[in-house]
Amino acid sequence: MDFALSPELTALRARTRQFVDQVVIPAEPLISPDADELAALRADLQAQARAAGLFLPQLSAAWGGLGLDWRA
């Protein structure tokens, strides 16, 4: 069996790592115990992930995901 990632998945992994490093980790100090502020931060990060083409990779494209199967 070949367990190597396809070039597309390798690129997705690199883009995801870059997104986490450049967007998610810098947002950690903004985490608030206030539920409304936390929900706003989460919504903003989700919107940025959608715009970057990284949101919900496991969901089908019909649901707004990338349609990756469990192996990907």
C-alpha positions in Angstrom: 0.0 0.0 0.0 1.1 3.5 -0.8 0.5 5.9 2.1 2.1 8.9 0.4 0.1 12.0 0.2 -0.9 13.3 -3.2 0.6 16.6 -4.4 -2.8 18.2 -3.8 -3.0 17.0 -0.2 0.6 18.0 0.4 -0.2 21.5 -0.8 -3.4 21.6 1.4 -1.4 20.5 4.4 1.2 23.3 3.8 -1.6 25.9 3.3 -3.3 24.7 6.5 -0.1 24.9 8.5 0.5 28.4 7.2 -3.0 29.5 8.1 -2.6 28.1 11.6 0.7 29.8 12.0 -0.3 33.2 10.6 -4.0 33.5 11.5 -5.0 31.1 14.3 -2.1 31.3 16.7 -1.9 35.1 16.6 -5.6 35.2 17.5 -5.1 33.2 20.7 -4.5 36.3 22.9 -8.0 37.5 21.7 -9.7 34.6 23.4 -12.2 35.9 25.9 -14.2 34.3 28.7 -17.2 36.3 27.3 -19.3 34.0 25.2 -20.3 36.6 22.7 -16.8 37.8 22.1 -15.6 34.2 21.8 -18.4 33.4 19.3 -17.4 36.5 17.3 -13.8 35.5 17.2 -14.7 31.9 16.1 -17.0 33.2 13.4 -14.2 35.5 12.1 -11.7 32.7 12.1 -14.2 30.4 10.3 -14.8 33.1 7.7 -11.1 33.5 7.1 -10.7 29.7 6.8 -13.5 29.6 4.3 -11.9 32.4 2.3 -8.6 30.5 2.3 -10.4 27.4 1.1 -9.6 25.4 4.3 -12.9 25.3 6.1 -14.5 21.9 6.8 -12.3 19.7 4.6 -14.1 16.5 5.7 -17.6 17.7 4.6 -18.9 17.4 1.1 -18.7 20.3 -1.3 -22.5 20.5 -1.2 -22.2 21.4 2.5 -19.4 23.9 1.9 -16.5 21.6 2.6 -13.7 20.3 0.5 -15.2 16.8 0.0 -12.1 14.9 1.3 -12.6 11.3 2.3 -11.4 9.8 5.6 -8.0 8.8 4.1 -7.3 12.4 3.0 
